[in-house]
Structure formats: C-alpha cells, structure tokens
Amino acid sequence: MNSERLRQKRMAAGISGILLSSQVGIDRGRLSLIERGYVRSTDQEMTRIETALDALIQAKLKLSAFAAECGWPLSAL
C-alpha cells in the first residue's frame, strides 16, 4: 500500500493518527510524514502500520456491531 492510500484508508475508517501511531509504536509526526509521502518507510514498518490499521478497523467494526445489538447510537463510535 502506498502512503497516500494508507492515509485515505485510515481517515475513511475514522481512525485517528494518534491511535494508529501508538499501536504501531512510532511517533505521530513520523506517521504523518509517511502518510504525506515526505518520508519513505521501510517495508517492515509499513507492514506493521498496515497490520495495526487493519486490526483497529476490525475492532471498530466489532464495537459497532455490538453497539447496534444493544441499541446504542453508532455515531458515538
């Protein structure tokens, strides 16, 4: 995945850069630079970022499904 698509995927999922960077274990500023194409990440780092983003998206989907079962407003997530 290229850096621009990474940012688009993160934003479309409603995942904050702070949350993603903390899950990956990198500085928020570095994630921002990677997403904007100013810094080239290593393949290993990009794999860690993509894996963490996918895990966060799956967790958010599970929470949304649980909220719907309980009748909670989904906009709160």
PyMOL commands that set and color helices and strands:
alter all, ss='L'
color gray80, all
select helices_A, chain A and resi 3-13+17-24+28-35+43-70+74-76
alter helices_A, ss='H'
color red, helices_A
deselect
rebuild
show_as cartoon
